[in-house]
Amino acid sequence: GGVDRACAAGFAAWLAGKGSAGKTRRNLIANLGTVWEGLRRVRDDVTVNPWPLVLPDGRGERLDAFTREEEAAVLAVADGAGWGLACRIARHTGLRYGDVATLTWDRVDLALGVIRARPSKTARHGVTVAVPICAELRAALSAADEARKNERGRWAEYVCPQHARYYPNPRLGPQGLFSGVLRAAGVSGRHTFHSWRHTFRTRLAEAGVSDEIAKRLGSMLPAPIKGA
């Protein structure tokens, strides 16, 4: 049968009945958005968004990926604002900000060319993600590794010590909020640091990487948004 408002309301009620279990409103709306996107793709008869009050455009609150022009502009500003390495790690691994900020050097194998991380979102399941280090990221990590040889103290074990020290409040550190980087780069719209994760997935799709491999690389990344 079709997905009508009664069905939509029933599913929303079921989600609410499950309890938040650490899920935010954004997480719940993203769940609805995922269902809607799946229905839209596989059902020719489902053309009307059944959750118009929370998904007005059918995409929910998903953030946009950076275009290639936006990506270049953001990185150019980030390099001089204390966000360069963090941005490149997120761009080429799909890791969330918390996982980037708390990434330690023992998780980075430059010789083998992989980063082994246990994303916070999947840590309770014991899921470890191994992401290959591309040439651009290798150069950035190698430079940071060379620079840290003179570092001492508790923060030296972190790849991005400045972010680790002030996580989860980068505004308290010298790097400030990432929103400042976006403004300086002239990038507006639905973007945050999390947009790097969507950009990572989008670039994989553009390169012809299969959804299965992309999911393994990004630990169940959502499907890319058309036009992103």
ABEGO torsion letter per residue (X at the ends): XBBBAAAAAAAAAAAAAAEAGGBBAAAAAAAAAAAAAAAAAABAABABBABAAABAAGAEABBBBBBAAAAAAAAAAAAAAGAAAAAAAAAAAGBBAAAAAABBAAABBAAAGBBBBBBAAAAAAGBBBBBBBBAAAAAAAAAAAAAAAABBEAAAABABAAAAAAOABAAABAAEBAAAAAAAAGBBEBBBAAAAAAAAAAAAAAAGBBAAAAAAAAGGBBBBBBGX
